[in-house]
Each structure stands twice: as C-alpha cells, then as structure tokens.
Amino acid sequence: MKLNLTKPICFFDLETTGINITADRIVEIAILKVHPNGKEESHRWLVNPEIPIPKEVTAIHGISDADVAQAPTFKVLAKEIHQIIKDSDLGGFNSNRFDIPLLAEELLRAGVDFDMKNRVSVDVQTIFHKMEQRTLSAAYKFYCNKTLADAHTAEADTLATYQVLKAQIAKYDELENDTAFLAEFSAHKKFADFAGFISFNKNGEETFSFGKHKGKLVTDILENEPGYFGWLLNADFPLYTKKVLTAIKLRGFNNKLS
C-alpha cells in the first residue's frame, strides 16, 4: 500500500555509543525519505563519534571504533542531513523518546538549528505497543510475516520500520492513512521539549515537570527568579531544552514590549 502523505516523511534510525541523549553520539544513521508521490530515497552514513564506542555497545550493533575511524564526524554531515529532513515529517521506532531527541542534540551541537515546528513525528513503536506489545523484530514478523535479518543495523531497521507502518495501517481499520493522525496516535504525553522537562497544562501553557517548581508556569518562574534561568542554561540539560526555555524567555520579554 501507499502512505497517504501531504508532505515527505523521513523514516530514520540511529546507532549510537549509548542511550544518554546528552552525552552519547551517533555512529550510524540511515534515512528513508518517502515522498507524497511514493518515490523513496535512501541515505546511510557511518559517523565518527569522536569518543570511544563501548565494547558492550559494539556487541549490539556491530560497529567498532575501527569501523568509524575514517568516517566523517557528525559536524561534517550535519548540513547534508538537515537538508534532507528539513521539509519532512519524521518517523521511526521509539523515535519520539530516543532518536529524535538525540538527533536534535547532534544538530544543535553542530550549529544547525532544528525544531519540530511545522512537522509531526510518527512513532511506529508506540502504535505497535498500543496494539500488540512487541519488539521491532516481532513486529516485522507479526505484520509482515518476515524475519528481520541484520537487526540492529540502521539500514535494516529503518526499512523494517517503514514496512511495519504500512502493514499496521492496512491491518487496523481505526488507523487513518494520514501522517497527522498517526503522529497524534503514536504520541506520548505532550512536552515542549524532547526530554520531558517542560510539559503543557490543560490550558496549553508551559510548566516545569521536574524539581522544586514542578507544575508551575515556566513564564512565572523565569520572570520572578531570573537566577533559576541562568542555572538551567549552565546545568547539564539537553541543548534543545535550553533552546525552548530561551524561546519562552524571549517571548515573555517581547510581550512586555508590545
């Protein structure tokens, strides 16, 4: 079947040095860009993370320090990758919680601005877990009746994710063949940032979801405790979270001037 798209969607998968969004780095990225007319284009890069890949992680995805020693760094690839995805929605397997936040960190670290404005994300894992409660390999077997060879390689996982989503839409009548619907269906609780430090209340206002100010309006805290904003920017929070906080701060300042 063909996905009903109004704009391109980029399915992508990352292999990394670990699972810490702020500290770990990408070692492989694969992107499958699907256009509204059904055209598909594939891209794959090995990436030198500039930090050692732990042996226990190499045992999972098979990529060693030697494999990426001559590969370009993410900073070298960042603009090319952003050029491919900048006009697209995003899709992946556990992408809302891991792949998109980590990709955002890498892009921002490389000096390439990135946000989710004017795009949605479809997390195939969330759809799968809501429907069947399985892993990607099991999802591929269940929906596509195929065995996932080369699991934990970014290219194989990316293609499998795309095929699973199409099979899910065909299987479940309640799933609309519409990217916006699928993004909403696969979303977890909505946050202003990827890491979940800033959430929305019932009125759509940003609130802190951690620490001593949990549940309080971000605008109120930033205005009444300017030192807290400085602490947040200097603390070990993700770059995207700091970007969101800065935008909220600037919005409040601009509202005062208007």
RAKA-V12708 format. One line per field, one symbol per residue. ss: DSSP state (H for helix, E for strand, L for the rest). phi: phi as a letter, one per 40 degrees, with the letter a starting at -180 (. if undefined). psi: psi as a letter, one per 30 degrees, with the letter a starting at -180 (. if undefined). A space follows every 10 residues. Layout:
ss = ???
phi = ???
psi = ???
This chain:
ss = LLLLLLLLEE EEEEEELLLL LLLLLEEEEE EEEELLLLLE EEEEEELELL LLLLHHHHHH HLLLHHHHLL LLEHHHHHHH HHHHHLLLEE EELLHHHHHH HHHHHHHHHL LLLLLLLLLL EEEHHHHHHH HLLLLHHHHH HHHHLLLLLL LLLHHHHHHH HHHHHHHHHH HLLLLLLLHH HHHHHHLLLL ELLLLLLEEE LLLLLEEELL HHHLLLEHHH HHHHLHHHHH HHHHLLLLHH HHHHHHHHHH HHHHHHHL
phi = .bccbbacbb caabbbcibc ccbcbcbabb bbcbcdcgcb bbbabcbccg bccdcccdcc bgbbdccbdb ccccdccdcc ccccccbbcb babgcccbcc dccccccccc gbcaabcgab bbbccccccc cbgbcccccc cccbfbcccg dgbdcccccc cccccccccc cbcccccacc ccccccccdc bcbccgcbbb cccgccbcba gcbdgccccc ccccbdcccc ccccccbdcc cccccccccc cccccccc
psi = lkkjkfllkj klkkklfagj effllkfkkk kjkklfgfkk kkkkkkkjfg lkjkefeefe fgkleeegeg llleeefeee eeeeffgllk kajgeefdee eeeeeeeeeg gjkklgkgll kjjeeeeeef efilleeeee eeefhlkjlh kgkeeeeeee eeeeeeeeee ejefjkikee eeeeegkakk lflefgfjak afggkklkgl afgkflkeee eeefiffeee eefflilkee eeeeeeeeee eeeeeef.
